[in-house]
Amino acid sequence: MQDREKKEEQREKNIGLEGRSGLETDRQDHREESVWREAFYQELDAVKRQQILKERAEEVRGFGESADVIENNFAAEIRFMEKLWIARYGKRKPKKDAFVGSLMELKYIAEGGFVDLGRQKKKLAIEIITKLCLFDAEKKNAQEQELLLQELKNAFLKLIDVSRKGRGFTSIVFGMGQLSEESVAKKIADQISMIAFAAPHMLYMDKEFELLQKAALAAFRQEYPQREHFLKK
């Protein structure tokens, strides 16, 4: 009788250890996932981002070849992220940033005012929606919507970074001389306001650009906390 009780007690201990071990493994996986995701979405250099994604893809594909592994969340995540990568930078080495380019096209639409001869602005906006992978965004699953949101946020972070340095397409906006940090924040807020809010408002396409607006807010809040009131939403 005592032997049976000891065996049962040991079995329960083993189950407990296995449960804890499994839980610890899940926590470790979650930590690793958080670390690589943060590194990928905070990185602004396209080549470095490509390397981070490539290394992660190799890790995921090295998990195994069984159907349950290939179809798991990690694999599905990588496939969609690679799809977004191609849409933004092209298939091989990163070329021009199509997402940031689309943001500037939205700025152009807003600067042109309400006049839309031949519905050219509307047509351009529809092209932009396709370029930014926003077409039927509300029909994507929660995971894909979150990944797209983060990629769009990264595009806004890149725009903010370039704008702060006052080079390239934003040099005209900043003009000559030094600006205070507060003035720079306002200039950037003006740009983002035109891109994410003014253009969609003018075209009555806020629903189509809803995810873009969320990404713009997330990026601006990250870079300029407590200054959201600069945005014209």
ABEGO torsion letter per residue (X at the ends): XAAAAAAAAAAAAAAAAAAAAAAAAAAAAAAAAAAAAAAAAABABAAAAAAAAAAAAAAAAAAEABAAAAABAAAAAAAAAAAAAAAAAEABBBBBBAAAAAAAAAAAAAAAEABBBGGAAAAAAAAAAAAAGABGAAABBAAAAAAAAAAAAAAAAAAAAAAAAGBEAAAAAAEBEBBBAAAAAAAAAAAAAAAAAAAAAAAGAAAAAAAAAAAAAAAAAAABBGAAAABBX
